[in-house]
Amino acid sequence: MGKQKQLVMSRFFAPKPKTPDNPSPPPPPTTSPSPKIAATVSFSPAKRKLLSNQLTTASKKPKLSPHTHNPIPSLHQKFLDKLLEPTPIETQQPSPSIKALKKYTPLEQQVVDLKNQYPDVLLMVEVGYKYRFFGEDAGIAARVLGIYAHIDHNFLTASIPTVRLNVHVRRLVKAGYKVGVVKQTETAAIKAHGENRAGPFCRGLSALYTKATLEAAEDMGGGVEDGCGGENNYLCCVVEKNLLVEENKDCGKIETRFDVKIGMVAVEISTGDVVYGEFDDGIMRSGLEALVLSLAPAELLLGEPLSKPTEKLLLSYAGPASNVRVEHVSRDCFSEGGALAEVMSLYEYLGEDKLVDDGKRMAEMSGREKHHPAIEGIMNMPDLAVQALALTIRHLKQFGFERILCNEASFRPVSSNIEMNLSANTLQQLEILRNNSDGSETGSLLHVLSNTLTIYGSRLLRHWVTHPLCDRNLIHARLDAVSEILGSMSSCKASRTVGEHDEEGYQTATVHHDLYFLLSSVLTTLGRLPDIQRGITRIFHRTATPKEFVAVIEGILYAGKQLQRLHIEDQSSVTDVRRSVQSVLLRTLISTASSSSVVHTAAKLLSSVSKEAAEQGDLLNLVIIRDGQFPEVATARKAVQLAEENLDSLMHLYRKQLRNRNLEFTSISGVTHLIEVKDRPSATNNMN
């Protein structure tokens, strides 16, 4: 071979084509005539759009030149047919039930069944020592509670410890959700010896919580976390009926300035306050707006059908920033007298239950008319208000709080002759409840006037501000009561100086001093205690804890005994000058709170409960039995004591079998008489 020429530097970096080991000279090019064109295909944009519409699913098409011609028409036509033919993936229909192909674990199947049963409830499922969220509920819990959520098997899941259940339930409820707690209905010991030993723990919904029912619920009330203890939590049910057009002979048909008639019932379940009414409202719904602003409900129950203006107003109030929960219910079943029948059935059921519990009263009423005392008041309510009451009763039955609607004394109408109903424009322009800058309570009239010492006092002041008195005598009575309290406080400082110069003045100042001292001590003590008003209602609902029961009754007893020192009942014949309290309204209130019946009943209740057992949560020794009282409790206590003795007699056998002299029974999560056993047997046992 001859010597090759030296290449330039750039040739070393150029890509070199691969050549075979034995190169052969290329054949000479052959020229052939172009074949006759049989068909042409246009790939213009309009044609591509037409072809894409014929496909079942959109697919990406290759970019081709509109004037490309294949020299072989048959191959080109085959290529187009193959290109435009739907692929097997495109023609394949989705599976009729993808979820059916999923294999759920036994726990997940339980969650699916519970979710189908309670679709509108955020479920917290007890699993061991944790409460778990599944699926969409887990995403909500992660966002609201700030916890971690991850995929486990088929669902997104998150969890919280059992000791933090109350805290996290309150946070979820405050965010506007309806929360359900699902607990295990069987223990590990019962499951191990039952028919369900191979399956999961049996679980069921044990409690439901919403903003309107949280404070009255079992194991959830009595707290003021997040500043929600002093606020009203009304459940407001609204229904309406379109008004007919009035006919006039002279002018024909003339529409009234009211186009709907609205009926409502608002229930404060934690205090027992029930507001009802029926009124005509215009297209702007100003009456309904004023009612909503004054009550500030935490939940809205909308009885469908509702007109668009009414629904728009209520939904705007329950905006995203308010966290007000809204639930739509149908009232078609109450069209032909069904509402009154629903209400009557509740009172008849509760009346029968009360008669069964009290045999003496049943014997006394055997010849009388057995009607609940509140039925007569219900019969006098407007029709739409009765419909709203029936919807409210049906809603509260799922929580077990329908008994609160059986106290006739707690019902009050929306409008009365002694109070004013302020319009929505007045409440907003005068900044009575909220300021107009940021919408908070700071700087409003209510905020300026609020100097109350108790939580229930602040709720009463809110009602006074939003419903001013319009009766002259009642205004003077309230003014005299407040003025006397302020006067007793100011005269307390000057009591000694006045007493040195005037005997009568000294006695008067001493009376004011006693009034100030007693009122201040009573109010200060009640301010430190839990909410007495809600505590009494929780006792009525049977959801109060023993510790809360003792605190409420002790507060009532202390206030009654302190106010009895003013001797209001013994001063009926004393002149006005020498009376300890001059205001008629104040005398009436003090006389009611310090009546002998109230003090005697409170003392009797406290004498039957052990304060130490209530503090420690010892339910076994909670009730004090005297003079043959509570025979059922005495029998149950003996049975429990006998069972404990039998279990204790087996302890020496367990110690010998497990070779542990210090073995004792332990309690975990309320389950007593548990024994700690090693997971693996010792080596000495295996050798034997």
Secondary structure in CASP SS format (residue, H / E / C, confidence):
PFRMAT SS
TARGET T0000
AUTHOR 0000-0000-0000
METHOD secondary structure of the structure
MODEL  1
M C 1.00
G C 1.00
K C 1.00
Q C 1.00
K C 1.00
Q C 1.00
L C 1.00
V C 1.00
M H 1.00
S H 1.00
R H 1.00
F H 1.00
F C 1.00
A C 1.00
P C 1.00
K C 1.00
P C 1.00
K C 1.00
T C 1.00
P C 1.00
D C 1.00
N C 1.00
P C 1.00
S C 1.00
P C 1.00
P C 1.00
P C 1.00
P C 1.00
P C 1.00
T C 1.00
T C 1.00
S C 1.00
P C 1.00
S C 1.00
P C 1.00
K C 1.00
I C 1.00
A C 1.00
A C 1.00
T C 1.00
V C 1.00
S C 1.00
F C 1.00
S C 1.00
P H 1.00
A H 1.00
K H 1.00
R H 1.00
K H 1.00
L H 1.00
L H 1.00
S H 1.00
N H 1.00
Q H 1.00
L C 1.00
T C 1.00
T C 1.00
A C 1.00
S C 1.00
K C 1.00
K C 1.00
P C 1.00
K C 1.00
L C 1.00
S C 1.00
P C 1.00
H C 1.00
T C 1.00
H C 1.00
N C 1.00
P C 1.00
I C 1.00
P H 1.00
S H 1.00
L H 1.00
H H 1.00
Q H 1.00
K H 1.00
F H 1.00
L H 1.00
D H 1.00
K H 1.00
L H 1.00
L H 1.00
E C 1.00
P C 1.00
T C 1.00
P H 1.00
I H 1.00
E H 1.00
T H 1.00
Q C 1.00
Q C 1.00
P C 1.00
S C 1.00
P C 1.00
S C 1.00
I H 1.00
K H 1.00
A H 1.00
L H 1.00
K C 1.00
K C 1.00
Y C 1.00
T C 1.00
P H 1.00
L H 1.00
E H 1.00
Q H 1.00
Q H 1.00
V H 1.00
V H 1.00
D H 1.00
L H 1.00
K H 1.00
N H 1.00
Q H 1.00
Y C 1.00
P C 1.00
D C 1.00
V C 1.00
L E 1.00
L E 1.00
M E 1.00
V E 1.00
E E 1.00
V E 1.00
G C 1.00
Y C 1.00
K E 1.00
Y E 1.00
R E 1.00
F E 1.00
F E 1.00
G C 1.00
E H 1.00
D H 1.00
A H 1.00
G H 1.00
I H 1.00
A H 1.00
A H 1.00
R H 1.00
V H 1.00
L H 1.00
G C 1.00
I C 1.00
Y C 1.00
A C 1.00
H E 1.00
I E 1.00
D E 1.00
H C 1.00
N C 1.00
F E 1.00
L E 1.00
T E 1.00
A E 1.00
S E 1.00
I E 1.00
P E 1.00
T H 1.00
V H 1.00
R H 1.00
L H 1.00
N H 1.00
V H 1.00
H H 1.00
V H 1.00
R H 1.00
R H 1.00
L H 1.00
V H 1.00
K H 1.00
A C 1.00
G C 1.00
Y C 1.00
K C 1.00
V E 1.00
G E 1.00
V E 1.00
V E 1.00
K E 1.00
Q E 1.00
T C 1.00
E C 1.00
T C 1.00
A H 1.00
A H 1.00
I H 1.00
K H 1.00
A H 1.00
H C 1.00
G C 1.00
E C 1.00
N C 1.00
R C 1.00
A C 1.00
G C 1.00
P C 1.00
F C 1.00
C C 1.00
R E 1.00
G E 1.00
L E 1.00
S E 1.00
A E 1.00
L E 1.00
Y E 1.00
T C 1.00
K C 1.00
A C 1.00
T C 1.00
L C 1.00
E C 1.00
A C 1.00
A C 1.00
E C 1.00
D C 1.00
M C 1.00
G C 1.00
G C 1.00
G C 1.00
V C 1.00
E H 1.00
D H 1.00
G H 1.00
C C 1.00
G C 1.00
G C 1.00
E C 1.00
N C 1.00
N C 1.00
Y E 1.00
L E 1.00
C E 1.00
C E 1.00
V E 1.00
V E 1.00
E E 1.00
K E 1.00
N E 1.00
L C 1.00
L C 1.00
V C 1.00
E E 1.00
E E 1.00
N E 1.00
K C 1.00
D C 1.00
C C 1.00
G E 1.00
K E 1.00
I E 1.00
E C 1.00
T C 1.00
R C 1.00
F C 1.00
D C 1.00
V E 1.00
K E 1.00
I E 1.00
G E 1.00
M E 1.00
V E 1.00
A E 1.00
V E 1.00
E E 1.00
I C 1.00
S C 1.00
T C 1.00
G C 1.00
D E 1.00
V E 1.00
V E 1.00
Y E 1.00
G E 1.00
E E 1.00
F E 1.00
D E 1.00
D E 1.00
G C 1.00
I C 1.00
M C 1.00
R C 1.00
S H 1.00
G H 1.00
L H 1.00
E H 1.00
A H 1.00
L H 1.00
V H 1.00
L H 1.00
S H 1.00
L H 1.00
A C 1.00
P C 1.00
A C 1.00
E E 1.00
L E 1.00
L E 1.00
L E 1.00
G E 1.00
E E 1.00
P C 1.00
L C 1.00
S C 1.00
K H 1.00
P H 1.00
T H 1.00
E H 1.00
K H 1.00
L H 1.00
L H 1.00
L H 1.00
S H 1.00
Y H 1.00
A C 1.00
G C 1.00
P C 1.00
A C 1.00
S C 1.00
N C 1.00
V C 1.00
R E 1.00
V E 1.00
E E 1.00
H E 1.00
V E 1.00
S E 1.00
R C 1.00
D H 1.00
C H 1.00
F H 1.00
S C 1.00
E C 1.00
G C 1.00
G H 1.00
A H 1.00
L H 1.00
A H 1.00
E H 1.00
V H 1.00
M H 1.00
S H 1.00
L H 1.00
Y H 1.00
E H 1.00
Y H 1.00
L H 1.00
G H 1.00
E H 1.00
D H 1.00
K H 1.00
L H 1.00
V H 1.00
D H 1.00
D C 1.00
G H 1.00
K H 1.00
R H 1.00
M H 1.00
A H 1.00
E H 1.00
M C 1.00
S C 1.00
G C 1.00
R C 1.00
E C 1.00
K C 1.00
H C 1.00
H C 1.00
P C 1.00
A C 1.00
I H 1.00
E H 1.00
G H 1.00
I H 1.00
M H 1.00
N C 1.00
M C 1.00
P C 1.00
D H 1.00
L H 1.00
A H 1.00
V H 1.00
Q H 1.00
A H 1.00
L H 1.00
A H 1.00
L H 1.00
T H 1.00
I H 1.00
R H 1.00
H H 1.00
L H 1.00
K H 1.00
Q C 1.00
F C 1.00
G C 1.00
F C 1.00
E H 1.00
R H 1.00
I H 1.00
L H 1.00
C H 1.00
N C 1.00
E H 1.00
A H 1.00
S H 1.00
F E 1.00
R E 1.00
P E 1.00
V C 1.00
S C 1.00
S C 1.00
N C 1.00
I C 1.00
E E 1.00
M C 1.00
N C 1.00
L C 1.00
S C 1.00
A H 1.00
N H 1.00
T H 1.00
L H 1.00
Q H 1.00
Q H 1.00
L C 1.00
E C 1.00
I C 1.00
L C 1.00
R C 1.00
N C 1.00
N C 1.00
S C 1.00
D C 1.00
G C 1.00
S C 1.00
E C 1.00
T C 1.00
G C 1.00
S C 1.00
L H 1.00
L H 1.00
H H 1.00
V H 1.00
L H 1.00
S C 1.00
N C 1.00
T C 1.00
L C 1.00
T C 1.00
I H 1.00
Y H 1.00
G H 1.00
S H 1.00
R H 1.00
L H 1.00
L H 1.00
R H 1.00
H H 1.00
W H 1.00
V H 1.00
T H 1.00
H C 1.00
P C 1.00
L E 1.00
C C 1.00
D C 1.00
R H 1.00
N H 1.00
L H 1.00
I H 1.00
H H 1.00
A H 1.00
R H 1.00
L H 1.00
D H 1.00
A H 1.00
V H 1.00
S H 1.00
E H 1.00
I H 1.00
L H 1.00
G H 1.00
S H 1.00
M H 1.00
S H 1.00
S H 1.00
C C 1.00
K C 1.00
A C 1.00
S H 1.00
R H 1.00
T H 1.00
V H 1.00
G H 1.00
E H 1.00
H H 1.00
D C 1.00
E H 1.00
E H 1.00
G H 1.00
Y H 1.00
Q H 1.00
T H 1.00
A H 1.00
T H 1.00
V H 1.00
H H 1.00
H H 1.00
D H 1.00
L H 1.00
Y H 1.00
F H 1.00
L H 1.00
L H 1.00
S H 1.00
S H 1.00
V H 1.00
L H 1.00
T H 1.00
T H 1.00
L H 1.00
G H 1.00
R H 1.00
L C 1.00
P C 1.00
D C 1.00
I H 1.00
Q H 1.00
R H 1.00
G H 1.00
I H 1.00
T H 1.00
R H 1.00
I H 1.00
F H 1.00
H H 1.00
R C 1.00
T C 1.00
A C 1.00
T C 1.00
P H 1.00
K H 1.00
E H 1.00
F H 1.00
V H 1.00
A H 1.00
V H 1.00
I H 1.00
E H 1.00
G H 1.00
I H 1.00
L H 1.00
Y H 1.00
A H 1.00
G H 1.00
K H 1.00
Q H 1.00
L H 1.00
Q H 1.00
R H 1.00
L H 1.00
H C 1.00
I C 1.00
E H 1.00
D H 1.00
Q H 1.00
S C 1.00
S C 1.00
V C 1.00
T C 1.00
D C 1.00
V C 1.00
R C 1.00
R C 1.00
S C 1.00
V C 1.00
Q C 1.00
S C 1.00
V H 1.00
L H 1.00
L H 1.00
R H 1.00
T H 1.00
L H 1.00
I H 1.00
S H 1.00
T H 1.00
A H 1.00
S C 1.00
S C 1.00
S H 1.00
S H 1.00
V H 1.00
V H 1.00
H H 1.00
T H 1.00
A H 1.00
A H 1.00
K H 1.00
L H 1.00
L H 1.00
S H 1.00
S C 1.00
V E 1.00
S C 1.00
K H 1.00
E H 1.00
A H 1.00
A H 1.00
E H 1.00
Q H 1.00
G C 1.00
D C 1.00
L C 1.00
L C 1.00
N C 1.00
L C 1.00
V E 1.00
I C 1.00
I C 1.00
R C 1.00
D C 1.00
G C 1.00
Q C 1.00
F C 1.00
P H 1.00
E H 1.00
V H 1.00
A H 1.00
T H 1.00
A H 1.00
R H 1.00
K H 1.00
A H 1.00
V H 1.00
Q H 1.00
L H 1.00
A H 1.00
E H 1.00
E H 1.00
N H 1.00
L H 1.00
D H 1.00
S H 1.00
L C 1.00
M H 1.00
H H 1.00
L H 1.00
Y H 1.00
R H 1.00
K H 1.00
Q H 1.00
L H 1.00
R C 1.00
N C 1.00
R C 1.00
N C 1.00
L C 1.00
E C 1.00
F C 1.00
T E 1.00
S E 1.00
I E 1.00
S C 1.00
G C 1.00
V E 1.00
T E 1.00
H E 1.00
L E 1.00
I C 1.00
E C 1.00
V C 1.00
K C 1.00
D C 1.00
R C 1.00
P C 1.00
S C 1.00
A H 1.00
T H 1.00
N H 1.00
N H 1.00
M H 1.00
N C 1.00
END
